[in-house]
Every structure is written in structure tokens, then in C-alpha cells.
Amino acid sequence: MIEIGQNIAGPYASEILSSLGAEVIKVERPGTGDDARGWGPPFWKGTATTFQAMNHGKKSIALDLKAPAHVRWLRGRVAEADVFIQTCAPVRSKKWGWARPSSAR
């Protein structure tokens, strides 16, 4: 399962699946990661406890989604994944190639 989500909604959805045994790969921005990492205090081991609660049991990878090579790599993983959760703006989803066609709405 691949998750591109920040803050609460996407991370919480994939946290539930992670707790049920799914292998979750969380995609984060290089350098800063998920915004929720800084939502504190309280902090534990340098990361906000809210972030830790929503993301425990996940693997994390930093990808620059402005870099074409990173987007190509991610598209390959998304194509192989059983589940893909993303909370990106529709314009970004379309740009990266995983937006639903308008006829599917």
C-alpha cells in the first residue's frame, strides 16, 4: 500500500490498514516530511506525538514529487500496489498521472 497524505485524513486511513497488517509505504517531502511531524508539543524523540500516533508501523520514503525520476519511480510502485491513498489537490493528482478521469465521477 502506498500513502501520499499529510496531517490527519490520509495518514489515519492508512494507519487503520497498517494496524490490520498492511504494509504501508508513506511518501514524504525531502527535508521536512509530513507537516504533522512538527505539531507539538508534546514531542517524543524529536517528532510530534500526533504524527507518531497516525504513522506507527509504516515505512517512510522521501521523494521530491517535482523531480520527474521520482514521479516515474512512484508511478511504478502505485501501479503495483493493492491500495493507494492520496490526499493531494486534484490539479496535482492530474499532473502526476493518478487522477480519476472526469467520466468516472
Residue pairs with C-beta under 8 A, 6 or more apart in sequence:
1 14
1 17
1 22
1 23
1 24
1 25
1 81
1 82
1 83
1 84
1 85
2 24
2 25
2 27
2 74
2 77
2 78
2 81
2 83
2 84
2 85
3 10
3 11
3 13
3 14
3 24
3 25
3 26
3 27
3 58
3 84
3 85
3 86
4 10
4 27
4 65
4 85
4 86
4 87
4 88
5 11
5 13
5 14
5 26
5 85
5 86
5 87
6 34
6 35
6 36
6 87
7 34
7 35
7 36
7 87
8 36
8 50
8 54
9 87
10 85
10 86
10 87
11 26
11 34
11 36
11 51
11 54
11 55
12 54
13 85
14 22
14 24
14 26
14 58
14 83
14 85
15 24
15 53
15 54
15 55
15 56
15 57
15 58
17 24
17 83
18 24
18 56
18 57
18 58
19 57
22 83
23 59
24 57
24 58
24 59
25 58
25 59
25 60
25 61
25 77
26 34
26 55
26 58
26 59
26 60
26 61
27 60
27 61
27 62
27 63
27 65
27 74
28 34
28 60
28 61
28 62
28 63
29 62
29 63
29 64
29 65
30 62
30 63
30 64
31 62
33 60
33 62
34 51
34 55
36 48
36 50
36 51
36 54
36 55
37 47
37 48
37 51
38 48
39 48
39 50
39 51
40 47
40 48
40 49
40 50
41 48
42 48
42 49
43 49
44 52
63 70
63 71
63 73
63 74
64 70
65 71
65 74
65 92
65 96
71 96
71 97
74 96
75 96
75 97
75 98
78 84
78 98
84 98
86 93
86 98
88 96
90 99
93 99
